[in-house]
Amino acid sequence: MSSTDPFDDPVPHTIVLSLDDAFRVLEAIEDARLELRERGAAPGLQDELATVIRMLHGRLGLDEGGSL
């Protein structure tokens, strides 16, 4: 797979979730990142999860503090 190919991403761009489900996914990712940070494990994965969390916060219209 080519890293320059936009169709290379295995996650479809048209996934639709209810707001409740989106918050559950976000919470699970935040919990996973916190656990990794507390263990001092997988710093690269922690960075990637932080990037995904910021993207989801933006898409959900949340500010940096996590509130609407």
All heavy atoms as a GROMACS GRO file, in nm:
protein
  518
    1MET      N    1   0.083  -0.118   0.000
    1MET     CA    2   0.000   0.000   0.000
    1MET      C    3   0.088   0.124   0.000
    1MET      O    4   0.186   0.130   0.070
    1MET     CB    5  -0.090   0.002   0.122
    1MET     CG    6  -0.198  -0.104   0.119
    1MET     SD    7  -0.334  -0.069   0.229
    1MET     CE    8  -0.277  -0.141   0.379
    2SER      N    9   0.047   0.223  -0.074
    2SER     CA   10   0.122   0.348  -0.085
    2SER      C   11   0.072   0.447   0.019
    2SER      O   12  -0.048   0.466   0.035
    2SER     CB   13   0.103   0.405  -0.225
    2SER     OG   14   0.152   0.537  -0.229
    3SER      N   15   0.165   0.513   0.090
    3SER     CA   16   0.125   0.610   0.191
    3SER      C   17   0.068   0.737   0.130
    3SER      O   18   0.008   0.817   0.199
    3SER     CB   19   0.243   0.643   0.282
    3SER     OG   20   0.346   0.702   0.206
    4THR      N   21   0.086   0.758  -0.001
    4THR     CA   22   0.031   0.876  -0.067
    4THR      C   23  -0.107   0.850  -0.126
    4THR      O   24  -0.172   0.941  -0.175
    4THR     CB   25   0.126   0.924  -0.178
    4THR    OG1   26   0.143   0.821  -0.274
    4THR    CG2   27   0.261   0.965  -0.120
    5ASP      N   28  -0.152   0.727  -0.123
    5ASP     CA   29  -0.283   0.690  -0.178
    5ASP      C   30  -0.393   0.723  -0.077
    5ASP      O   31  -0.396   0.667   0.032
    5ASP     CB   32  -0.284   0.541  -0.211
    5ASP     CG   33  -0.414   0.495  -0.275
    5ASP    OD1   34  -0.506   0.577  -0.292
    5ASP    OD2   35  -0.423   0.376  -0.309
    6PRO      N   36  -0.486   0.815  -0.108
    6PRO     CA   37  -0.591   0.850  -0.012
    6PRO      C   38  -0.686   0.735   0.018
    6PRO      O   39  -0.757   0.737   0.117
    6PRO     CB   40  -0.666   0.966  -0.080
    6PRO     CG   41  -0.635   0.952  -0.225
    6PRO     CD   42  -0.499   0.886  -0.234
    7PHE      N   43  -0.688   0.633  -0.068
    7PHE     CA   44  -0.774   0.517  -0.044
    7PHE      C   45  -0.702   0.410   0.036
    7PHE      O   46  -0.753   0.301   0.055
    7PHE     CB   47  -0.824   0.461  -0.178
    7PHE     CG   48  -0.902   0.563  -0.257
    7PHE    CD1   49  -0.845   0.625  -0.365
    7PHE    CD2   50  -1.030   0.600  -0.219
    7PHE    CE1   51  -0.915   0.721  -0.438
    7PHE    CE2   52  -1.101   0.695  -0.290
    7PHE     CZ   53  -1.043   0.755  -0.399
    8ASP      N   54  -0.584   0.443   0.086
    8ASP     CA   55  -0.500   0.352   0.163
    8ASP      C   56  -0.553   0.332   0.305
    8ASP      O   57  -0.522   0.235   0.371
    8ASP     CB   58  -0.359   0.411   0.167
    8ASP     CG   59  -0.252   0.307   0.187
    8ASP    OD1   60  -0.280   0.188   0.172
    8ASP    OD2   61  -0.139   0.347   0.217
    9ASP      N   62  -0.632   0.427   0.354
    9ASP     CA   63  -0.681   0.424   0.490
    9ASP      C   64  -0.789   0.317   0.504
    9ASP      O   65  -0.890   0.322   0.434
    9ASP     CB   66  -0.738   0.561   0.527
    9ASP     CG   67  -0.769   0.575   0.675
    9ASP    OD1   68  -0.768   0.473   0.747
    9ASP    OD2   69  -0.793   0.688   0.717
   10PRO      N   70  -0.772   0.220   0.596
   10PRO     CA   71  -0.872   0.113   0.611
   10PRO      C   72  -1.000   0.159   0.680
   10PRO      O   73  -1.098   0.086   0.682
   10PRO     CB   74  -0.800   0.008   0.696
   10PRO     CG   75  -0.702   0.087   0.776
   10PRO     CD   76  -0.658   0.202   0.687
   11VAL      N   77  -1.001   0.279   0.737
   11VAL     CA   78  -1.120   0.330   0.805
   11VAL      C   79  -1.199   0.418   0.709
   11VAL      O   80  -1.148   0.518   0.661
   11VAL     CB   81  -1.082   0.411   0.931
   11VAL    CG1   82  -1.206   0.464   1.000
   11VAL    CG2   83  -0.999   0.326   1.026
   12PRO      N   84  -1.322   0.381   0.679
   12PRO     CA   85  -1.403   0.463   0.588
   12PRO      C   86  -1.426   0.602   0.646
   12PRO      O   87  -1.439   0.619   0.766
   12PRO     CB   88  -1.535   0.387   0.579
   12PRO     CG   89  -1.510   0.253   0.636
   12PRO     CD   90  -1.393   0.264   0.727
   13HIS      N   91  -1.432   0.701   0.560
   13HIS     CA   92  -1.455   0.839   0.604
   13HIS      C   93  -1.602   0.866   0.629
   13HIS      O   94  -1.636   0.974   0.676
   13HIS     CB   95  -1.402   0.936   0.498
   13HIS     CG   96  -1.254   0.932   0.486
   13HIS    ND1   97  -1.170   0.996   0.572
   13HIS    CD2   98  -1.174   0.868   0.398
   13HIS    CE1   99  -1.046   0.974   0.538
   13HIS    NE2  100  -1.044   0.895   0.433
   14THR      N  101  -1.690   0.772   0.601
   14THR     CA  102  -1.833   0.795   0.613
   14THR      C  103  -1.897   0.716   0.727
   14THR      O  104  -2.014   0.684   0.721
   14THR     CB  105  -1.903   0.759   0.481
   14THR    OG1  106  -1.873   0.623   0.449
   14THR    CG2  107  -1.859   0.850   0.368
   15ILE      N  108  -1.822   0.687   0.831
   15ILE     CA  109  -1.879   0.618   0.945
   15ILE      C  110  -1.974   0.714   1.017
   15ILE      O  111  -1.940   0.829   1.042
   15ILE     CB  112  -1.771   0.570   1.043
   15ILE    CG1  113  -1.689   0.459   0.978
   15ILE    CG2  114  -1.832   0.522   1.174
   15ILE    CD1  115  -1.575   0.410   1.062
   16VAL      N  116  -2.093   0.666   1.051
   16VAL     CA  117  -2.192   0.748   1.119
   16VAL      C  118  -2.225   0.682   1.252
   16VAL      O  119  -2.260   0.565   1.258
   16VAL     CB  120  -2.321   0.763   1.034
   16VAL    CG1  121  -2.425   0.843   1.110
   16VAL    CG2  122  -2.289   0.826   0.900
   17LEU      N  123  -2.211   0.761   1.360
   17LEU     CA  124  -2.241   0.713   1.494
   17LEU      C  125  -2.341   0.808   1.559
   17LEU      O  126  -2.343   0.927   1.529
   17LEU     CB  127  -2.114   0.712   1.582
   17LEU     CG  128  -2.000   0.621   1.541
   17LEU    CD1  129  -1.879   0.649   1.628
   17LEU    CD2  130  -2.040   0.476   1.553
   18SER      N  131  -2.418   0.754   1.651
   18SER     CA  132  -2.502   0.842   1.732
   18SER      C  133  -2.409   0.923   1.822
   18SER      O  134  -2.293   0.887   1.843
   18SER     CB  135  -2.600   0.762   1.818
   18SER     OG  136  -2.529   0.693   1.920
   19LEU      N  137  -2.458   1.033   1.875
   19LEU     CA  138  -2.376   1.115   1.963
   19LEU      C  139  -2.333   1.036   2.086
   19LEU      O  140  -2.217   1.044   2.129
   19LEU     CB  141  -2.452   1.242   2.004
   19LEU     CG  142  -2.372   1.350   2.073
   19LEU    CD1  143  -2.251   1.392   1.991
   19LEU    CD2  144  -2.461   1.470   2.102
   20ASP      N  145  -2.424   0.956   2.141
   20ASP     CA  146  -2.389   0.873   2.257
   20ASP      C  147  -2.276   0.776   2.224
   20ASP      O  148  -2.182   0.759   2.302
   20ASP     CB  149  -2.510   0.795   2.306
   20ASP     CG  150  -2.610   0.881   2.381
   20ASP    OD1  151  -2.573   0.992   2.427
   20ASP    OD2  152  -2.726   0.839   2.393
   21ASP      N  153  -2.286   0.712   2.108
   21ASP     CA  154  -2.181   0.617   2.066
   21ASP      C  155  -2.048   0.689   2.043
   21ASP      O  156  -1.941   0.638   2.078
   21ASP     CB  157  -2.222   0.540   1.941
   21ASP     CG  158  -2.328   0.436   1.969
   21ASP    OD1  159  -2.348   0.399   2.087
   21ASP    OD2  160  -2.393   0.391   1.872
   22ALA      N  161  -2.054   0.807   1.984
   22ALA     CA  162  -1.931   0.884   1.959
   22ALA      C  163  -1.863   0.919   2.091
   22ALA      O  164  -1.740   0.908   2.103
   22ALA     CB  165  -1.963   1.010   1.880
   23PHE      N  166  -1.940   0.957   2.191
   23PHE     CA  167  -1.882   0.988   2.322
   23PHE      C  168  -1.824   0.862   2.388
   23PHE      O  169  -1.721   0.869   2.454
   23PHE     CB  170  -1.984   1.056   2.414
   23PHE     CG  171  -2.002   1.202   2.385
   23PHE    CD1  172  -2.125   1.251   2.348
   23PHE    CD2  173  -1.895   1.290   2.393
   23PHE    CE1  174  -2.143   1.386   2.320
   23PHE    CE2  175  -1.911   1.426   2.366
   23PHE     CZ  176  -2.035   1.473   2.330
   24ARG      N  177  -1.889   0.748   2.370
   24ARG     CA  178  -1.836   0.622   2.425
   24ARG      C  179  -1.703   0.587   2.361
   24ARG      O  180  -1.609   0.544   2.428
   24ARG     CB  181  -1.935   0.508   2.404
   24ARG     CG  182  -2.056   0.518   2.496
   24ARG     CD  183  -2.148   0.399   2.480
   24ARG     NE  184  -2.080   0.279   2.527
   24ARG     CZ  185  -2.120   0.156   2.498
   24ARG    NH1  186  -2.226   0.137   2.424
   24ARG    NH2  187  -2.054   0.052   2.545
   25VAL      N  188  -1.694   0.604   2.229
   25VAL     CA  189  -1.568   0.577   2.158
   25VAL      C  190  -1.460   0.672   2.208
   25VAL      O  191  -1.347   0.630   2.239
   25VAL     CB  192  -1.587   0.589   2.006
   25VAL    CG1  193  -1.454   0.590   1.933
   25VAL    CG2  194  -1.677   0.477   1.954
   26LEU      N  195  -1.492   0.800   2.216
   26LEU     CA  196  -1.395   0.899   2.263
   26LEU      C  197  -1.348   0.867   2.404
   26LEU      O  198  -1.228   0.870   2.433
   26LEU     CB  199  -1.457   1.039   2.257
   26LEU     CG  200  -1.369   1.155   2.304
   26LEU    CD1  201  -1.240   1.162   2.224
   26LEU    CD2  202  -1.446   1.285   2.295
   27GLU      N  203  -1.440   0.833   2.491
   27GLU     CA  204  -1.404   0.799   2.629
   27GLU      C  205  -1.313   0.677   2.634
   27GLU      O  206  -1.216   0.674   2.710
   27GLU     CB  207  -1.530   0.774   2.712
   27GLU     CG  208  -1.501   0.745   2.857
   27GLU     CD  209  -1.626   0.724   2.940
   27GLU    OE1  210  -1.734   0.696   2.884
   27GLU    OE2  211  -1.615   0.735   3.063
   28ALA      N  212  -1.341   0.577   2.554
   28ALA     CA  213  -1.259   0.457   2.552
   28ALA      C  214  -1.117   0.488   2.504
   28ALA      O  215  -1.018   0.438   2.560
   28ALA     CB  216  -1.322   0.350   2.464
   29ILE      N  217  -1.106   0.572   2.402
   29ILE     CA  218  -0.973   0.608   2.351
   29ILE      C  219  -0.898   0.690   2.456
   29ILE      O  220  -0.778   0.670   2.477
   29ILE     CB  221  -0.986   0.685   2.218
   29ILE    CG1  222  -1.043   0.593   2.110
   29ILE    CG2  223  -0.850   0.739   2.173
   29ILE    CD1  224  -1.083   0.665   1.982
   30GLU      N  225  -0.967   0.783   2.521
   30GLU     CA  226  -0.903   0.862   2.626
   30GLU      C  227  -0.856   0.773   2.741
   30GLU      O  228  -0.746   0.791   2.794
   30GLU     CB  229  -0.998   0.970   2.677
   30GLU     CG  230  -1.022   1.081   2.577
   30GLU     CD  231  -1.131   1.178   2.618
   30GLU    OE1  232  -1.220   1.140   2.698
   30GLU    OE2  233  -1.128   1.292   2.570
   31ASP      N  234  -0.939   0.676   2.780
   31ASP     CA  235  -0.901   0.583   2.887
   31ASP      C  236  -0.779   0.500   2.848
   31ASP      O  237  -0.689   0.479   2.930
   31ASP     CB  238  -1.017   0.489   2.922
   31ASP     CG  239  -1.131   0.560   2.995
   31ASP    OD1  240  -1.114   0.676   3.039
   31ASP    OD2  241  -1.240   0.498   3.005
   32ALA      N  242  -0.775   0.455   2.724
   32ALA     CA  243  -0.661   0.375   2.677
   32ALA      C  244  -0.533   0.458   2.679
   32ALA      O  245  -0.428   0.411   2.722
   32ALA     CB  246  -0.689   0.323   2.535
   33ARG      N  247  -0.542   0.582   2.633
   33ARG     CA  248  -0.424   0.669   2.634
   33ARG      C  249  -0.376   0.695   2.776
   33ARG      O  250  -0.256   0.692   2.804
   33ARG     CB  251  -0.455   0.802   2.564
   33ARG     CG  252  -0.334   0.892   2.560
   33ARG     CD  253  -0.360   1.019   2.479
   33ARG     NE  254  -0.248   1.106   2.490
   33ARG     CZ  255  -0.238   1.206   2.578
   33ARG    NH1  256  -0.336   1.231   2.660
   33ARG    NH2  257  -0.130   1.282   2.582
   34LEU      N  258  -0.469   0.721   2.868
   34LEU     CA  259  -0.433   0.744   3.007
   34LEU      C  260  -0.362   0.622   3.066
   34LEU      O  261  -0.260   0.634   3.134
   34LEU     CB  262  -0.557   0.779   3.090
   34LEU     CG  263  -0.534   0.802   3.238
   34LEU    CD1  264  -0.441   0.920   3.261
   34LEU    CD2  265  -0.667   0.824   3.309
   35GLU      N  266  -0.414   0.504   3.038
   35GLU     CA  267  -0.353   0.381   3.090
   35GLU      C  268  -0.211   0.364   3.036
   35GLU      O  269  -0.118   0.328   3.109
   35GLU     CB  270  -0.439   0.260   3.053
   35GLU     CG  271  -0.391   0.129   3.112
   35GLU     CD  272  -0.400   0.122   3.263
   35GLU    OE1  273  -0.487   0.189   3.323
   35GLU    OE2  274  -0.320   0.046   3.323
   36LEU      N  275  -0.194   0.388   2.907
   36LEU     CA  276  -0.060   0.379   2.848
   36LEU      C  277   0.035   0.481   2.911
   36LEU      O  278   0.151   0.450   2.941
   36LEU     CB  279  -0.066   0.402   2.696
   36LEU     CG  280  -0.128   0.290   2.614
   36LEU    CD1  281  -0.147   0.335   2.470
   36LEU    CD2  282  -0.042   0.165   2.619
   37ARG      N  283  -0.015   0.603   2.932
   37ARG     CA  284   0.069   0.707   2.992
   37ARG      C  285   0.109   0.670   3.134
   37ARG      O  286   0.224   0.687   3.174
   37ARG     CB  287  -0.004   0.841   2.989
   37ARG     CG  288   0.088   0.957   3.026
   37ARG     CD  289   0.021   1.090   3.010
   37ARG     NE  290  -0.079   1.104   3.114
   37ARG     CZ  291  -0.187   1.180   3.105
   37ARG    NH1  292  -0.211   1.247   2.995
   37ARG    NH2  293  -0.272   1.190   3.203
   38GLU      N  294   0.013   0.618   3.212
   38GLU     CA  295   0.043   0.579   3.351
   38GLU      C  296   0.146   0.467   3.357
   38GLU      O  297   0.224   0.461   3.451
   38GLU     CB  298  -0.085   0.538   3.423
   38GLU     CG  299  -0.175   0.657   3.454
   38GLU     CD  300  -0.307   0.617   3.517
   38GLU    OE1  301  -0.338   0.496   3.526
   38GLU    OE2  302  -0.383   0.709   3.555
   39ARG      N  303   0.146   0.380   3.258
   39ARG     CA  304   0.242   0.270   3.254
   39ARG      C  305   0.374   0.310   3.187
   39ARG      O  306   0.469   0.233   3.188
   39ARG     CB  307   0.183   0.152   3.179
   39ARG     CG  308   0.067   0.087   3.249
   39ARG     CD  309   0.003  -0.020   3.162
   39ARG     NE  310  -0.112  -0.077   3.226
   39ARG     CZ  311  -0.112  -0.196   3.284
   39ARG    NH1  312  -0.005  -0.270   3.284
   39ARG    NH2  313  -0.222  -0.241   3.341
   40GLY      N  314   0.375   0.428   3.126
   40GLY     CA  315   0.494   0.472   3.054
   40GLY      C  316   0.521   0.387   2.931
   40GLY      O  317   0.635   0.370   2.888
   41ALA      N  318   0.415   0.336   2.872
   41ALA     CA  319   0.427   0.243   2.759
   41ALA      C  320   0.391   0.311   2.628
   41ALA      O  321   0.311   0.404   2.624
   41ALA     CB  322   0.335   0.124   2.782
   42ALA      N  323   0.450   0.261   2.522
   42ALA     CA  324   0.414   0.295   2.383
   42ALA      C  325   0.398   0.445   2.358
   42ALA      O  326   0.290   0.491   2.321
   42ALA     CB  327   0.288   0.219   2.343
   43PRO      N  328   0.504   0.522   2.374
   43PRO     CA  329   0.492   0.667   2.355
   43PRO      C  330   0.443   0.706   2.214
   43PRO      O  331   0.368   0.802   2.201
   43PRO     CB  332   0.632   0.721   2.381
   43PRO     CG  333   0.722   0.604   2.380
   43PRO     CD  334   0.640   0.484   2.410
   44GLY      N  335   0.481   0.631   2.114
   44GLY     CA  336   0.433   0.661   1.979
   44GLY      C  337   0.282   0.641   1.967
   44GLY      O  338   0.213   0.721   1.903
   45LEU      N  339   0.233   0.535   2.028
   45LEU     CA  340   0.089   0.509   2.026
   45LEU      C  341   0.015   0.615   2.108
   45LEU      O  342  -0.093   0.660   2.069
   45LEU     CB  343   0.060   0.369   2.080
   45LEU     CG  344  -0.087   0.328   2.085
   45LEU    CD1  345  -0.154   0.340   1.947
   45LEU    CD2  346  -0.099   0.185   2.138
   46GLN      N  347   0.074   0.658   2.219
   46GLN     CA  348   0.013   0.765   2.298
   46GLN      C  349  -0.004   0.891   2.212
   46GLN      O  350  -0.109   0.956   2.217
   46GLN     CB  351   0.100   0.799   2.418
   46GLN     CG  352   0.103   0.694   2.526
   46GLN     CD  353   0.189   0.738   2.642
   46GLN    OE1  354   0.176   0.850   2.691
   46GLN    NE2  355   0.278   0.650   2.686
   47ASP      N  356   0.099   0.924   2.135
   47ASP     CA  357   0.091   1.043   2.047
   47ASP      C  358  -0.018   1.026   1.942
   47ASP      O  359  -0.093   1.119   1.912
   47ASP     CB  360   0.225   1.067   1.978
   47ASP     CG  361   0.332   1.116   2.074
   47ASP    OD1  362   0.298   1.158   2.186
   47ASP    OD2  363   0.451   1.112   2.036
   48GLU      N  364  -0.027   0.906   1.884
   48GLU     CA  365  -0.129   0.883   1.782
   48GLU      C  366  -0.269   0.892   1.843
   48GLU      O  367  -0.360   0.951   1.784
   48GLU     CB  368  -0.108   0.745   1.717
   48GLU     CG  369  -0.204   0.714   1.606
   48GLU     CD  370  -0.192   0.808   1.486
   48GLU    OE1  371  -0.085   0.864   1.462
   48GLU    OE2  372  -0.296   0.826   1.417
   49LEU      N  373  -0.287   0.836   1.961
   49LEU     CA  374  -0.416   0.845   2.028
   49LEU      C  375  -0.450   0.990   2.062
   49LEU      O  376  -0.566   1.031   2.048
   49LEU     CB  377  -0.418   0.759   2.154
   49LEU     CG  378  -0.415   0.607   2.131
   49LEU    CD1  379  -0.402   0.533   2.264
   49LEU    CD2  380  -0.536   0.561   2.055
   50ALA      N  381  -0.351   1.068   2.104
   50ALA     CA  382  -0.375   1.209   2.133
   50ALA      C  383  -0.421   1.282   2.007
   50ALA      O  384  -0.511   1.368   2.014
   50ALA     CB  385  -0.248   1.274   2.189
   51THR      N  386  -0.363   1.249   1.894
   51THR     CA  387  -0.404   1.310   1.767
   51THR      C  388  -0.549   1.276   1.734
   51THR      O  389  -0.629   1.362   1.696
   51THR     CB  390  -0.311   1.265   1.653
   51THR    OG1  391  -0.178   1.307   1.685
   51THR    CG2  392  -0.353   1.321   1.520
   52VAL      N  393  -0.586   1.149   1.751
   52VAL     CA  394  -0.722   1.105   1.724
   52VAL      C  395  -0.820   1.171   1.821
   52VAL      O  396  -0.928   1.215   1.781
   52VAL     CB  397  -0.732   0.951   1.731
   52VAL    CG1  398  -0.876   0.904   1.726
   52VAL    CG2  399  -0.650   0.887   1.620
   53ILE      N  400  -0.781   1.183   1.946
   53ILE     CA  401  -0.867   1.247   2.047
   53ILE      C  402  -0.891   1.393   2.009
   53ILE      O  403  -1.005   1.441   2.014
   53ILE     CB  404  -0.804   1.235   2.187
   53ILE    CG1  405  -0.812   1.089   2.235
   53ILE    CG2  406  -0.873   1.330   2.287
   53ILE    CD1  407  -0.726   1.059   2.357
   54ARG      N  408  -0.786   1.464   1.970
   54ARG     CA  409  -0.803   1.605   1.928
   54ARG      C  410  -0.896   1.615   1.807
   54ARG      O  411  -0.981   1.705   1.801
   54ARG     CB  412  -0.667   1.668   1.896
   54ARG     CG  413  -0.593   1.717   2.018
   54ARG     CD  414  -0.474   1.803   1.981
   54ARG     NE  415  -0.375   1.735   1.900
   54ARG     CZ  416  -0.279   1.656   1.945
   54ARG    NH1  417  -0.268   1.636   2.076
   54ARG    NH2  418  -0.193   1.598   1.863
   55MET      N  419  -0.881   1.523   1.712
   55MET     CA  420  -0.966   1.525   1.593
   55MET      C  421  -1.112   1.501   1.632
   55MET      O  422  -1.201   1.573   1.587
   55MET     CB  423  -0.922   1.419   1.492
   55MET     CG  424  -1.004   1.424   1.364
   55MET     SD  425  -1.033   1.268   1.282
   55MET     CE  426  -1.076   1.155   1.410
   56LEU      N  427  -1.136   1.402   1.718
   56LEU     CA  428  -1.273   1.374   1.761
   56LEU      C  429  -1.332   1.490   1.840
   56LEU      O  430  -1.449   1.524   1.823
   56LEU     CB  431  -1.278   1.245   1.843
   56LEU     CG  432  -1.256   1.116   1.764
   56LEU    CD1  433  -1.247   0.998   1.858
   56LEU    CD2  434  -1.367   1.096   1.663
   57HIS      N  435  -1.252   1.551   1.927
   57HIS     CA  436  -1.300   1.668   2.002
   57HIS      C  437  -1.345   1.776   1.906
   57HIS      O  438  -1.451   1.836   1.924
   57HIS     CB  439  -1.189   1.723   2.093
   57HIS     CG  440  -1.184   1.659   2.227
   57HIS    ND1  441  -1.198   1.731   2.343
   57HIS    CD2  442  -1.167   1.530   2.266
   57HIS    CE1  443  -1.190   1.649   2.447
   57HIS    NE2  444  -1.171   1.527   2.402
   58GLY      N  445  -1.264   1.800   1.802
   58GLY     CA  446  -1.300   1.902   1.704
   58GLY      C  447  -1.426   1.868   1.628
   58GLY      O  448  -1.514   1.952   1.609
   59ARG      N  449  -1.436   1.743   1.585
   59ARG     CA  450  -1.555   1.700   1.508
   59ARG      C  451  -1.682   1.704   1.592
   59ARG      O  452  -1.791   1.727   1.541
   59ARG     CB  453  -1.536   1.558   1.455
   59ARG     CG  454  -1.428   1.544   1.353
   59ARG     CD  455  -1.486   1.554   1.212
   59ARG     NE  456  -1.384   1.547   1.112
   59ARG     CZ  457  -1.361   1.443   1.035
   59ARG    NH1  458  -1.434   1.334   1.046
   59ARG    NH2  459  -1.266   1.448   0.944
   60LEU      N  460  -1.667   1.681   1.723
   60LEU     CA  461  -1.783   1.683   1.812
   60LEU      C  462  -1.813   1.823   1.866
   60LEU      O  463  -1.908   1.843   1.940
   60LEU     CB  464  -1.761   1.586   1.930
   60LEU     CG  465  -1.759   1.438   1.892
   60LEU    CD1  466  -1.712   1.354   2.011
   60LEU    CD2  467  -1.896   1.392   1.846
   61GLY      N  468  -1.730   1.921   1.828
   61GLY     CA  469  -1.752   2.058   1.872
   61GLY      C  470  -1.716   2.082   2.016
   61GLY      O  471  -1.769   2.173   2.080
   62LEU      N  472  -1.624   2.002   2.069
   62LEU     CA  473  -1.581   2.017   2.208
   62LEU      C  474  -1.462   2.111   2.214
   62LEU      O  475  -1.376   2.109   2.126
   62LEU     CB  476  -1.543   1.882   2.269
   62LEU     CG  477  -1.652   1.776   2.269
   62LEU    CD1  478  -1.596   1.643   2.313
   62LEU    CD2  479  -1.766   1.818   2.359
   63ASP      N  480  -1.454   2.190   2.321
   63ASP     CA  481  -1.335   2.272   2.340
   63ASP      C  482  -1.227   2.186   2.403
   63ASP      O  483  -1.245   2.068   2.430
   63ASP     CB  484  -1.367   2.396   2.423
   63ASP     CG  485  -1.413   2.362   2.565
   63ASP    OD1  486  -1.393   2.248   2.611
   63ASP    OD2  487  -1.469   2.452   2.632
   64GLU      N  488  -1.112   2.245   2.431
   64GLU     CA  489  -1.000   2.171   2.488
   64GLU      C  490  -1.034   2.110   2.623
   64GLU      O  491  -0.978   2.010   2.662
   64GLU     CB  492  -0.877   2.263   2.500
   64GLU     CG  493  -0.810   2.291   2.368
   64GLU     CD  494  -0.747   2.168   2.306
   64GLU    OE1  495  -0.683   2.090   2.378
   64GLU    OE2  496  -0.762   2.150   2.186
   65GLY      N  497  -1.127   2.171   2.695
   65GLY     CA  498  -1.164   2.120   2.828
   65GLY      C  499  -1.258   2.001   2.822
   65GLY      O  500  -1.287   1.939   2.923
   66GLY      N  501  -1.310   1.970   2.705
   66GLY     CA  502  -1.396   1.855   2.690
   66GLY      C  503  -1.544   1.882   2.713
   66GLY      O  504  -1.623   1.791   2.726
   67SER      N  505  -1.582   2.010   2.718
   67SER     CA  506  -1.724   2.040   2.736
   67SER      C  507  -1.781   2.101   2.609
   67SER      O  508  -1.708   2.153   2.526
   67SER     CB  509  -1.740   2.139   2.854
   67SER     OG  510  -1.675   2.260   2.825
   68LEU      N  511  -1.912   2.093   2.596
   68LEU     CA  512  -1.980   2.147   2.478
   68LEU      C  513  -1.984   2.298   2.480
   68LEU      O  514  -1.984   2.360   2.578
   68LEU     CB  515  -2.121   2.091   2.468
   68LEU     CG  516  -2.129   1.944   2.433
   68LEU    CD1  517  -2.274   1.898   2.443
   68LEU    CD2  518  -2.078   1.916   2.294
   0.00000   0.00000   0.00000
